[in-house]
Amino acid sequence: MNLGIREAIKLGPVLATHIASDTESFEKNDKLLEDYMLNRRERALQTIRLVKRIMGVVAILGSDRMFDLSYWLIRLIGMIPLAKRSVIWSLSGLGNR
């Protein structure tokens, strides 16, 4: 949801500029849309990489081994406030401005 809201907020001014422009400056404003698209694509790839990393951790922790060292290590790291805030910030999408 955060990603969609942020996307709409950033796309709004670009579309408004494109729509309000006259036909002679469409090429210049098309460049704005292309730049926006390239920026959003890079952000989307970053989000996909983050999700893949998280799913990799979930897959490792998905085993039935309660005495798995990686499980307890991640639980311990999750108790550190700075680490917890960092993960929450990344997952919310607010870290990708």
ZIKA-V12744 format. One record per pair of residues at least 12 apart in sequence whose ideal C-beta (glycine too) atoms are under 10 Angstrom apart, sorted by the first residue. I is the first residue (numbers start at 1). J is the second residue. Records with the same first field share a line. If there is no record, write none. Layout:
I = J, J
//
This chain:
1 = 92, 93
2 = 91, 92, 93, 94, 96
3 = 43, 44, 47, 92, 93, 94, 96
4 = 93
5 = 93
6 = 40, 43, 92, 93, 94, 96, 97
7 = 40, 43, 44, 93
10 = 36, 39, 40, 43, 97
11 = 33, 36, 37, 40
13 = 32, 36
14 = 29, 32, 33, 35, 36, 37
15 = 29, 32, 33, 36
17 = 29, 32, 33
18 = 30, 32, 33, 36
42 = 96
43 = 93, 96, 97
44 = 96
46 = 90, 93, 95, 96
47 = 90, 91, 93, 96
50 = 87, 90, 91, 93, 95, 96
51 = 91
53 = 90
54 = 87, 90, 91
57 = 70, 71, 74
60 = 74
61 = 74, 75
//
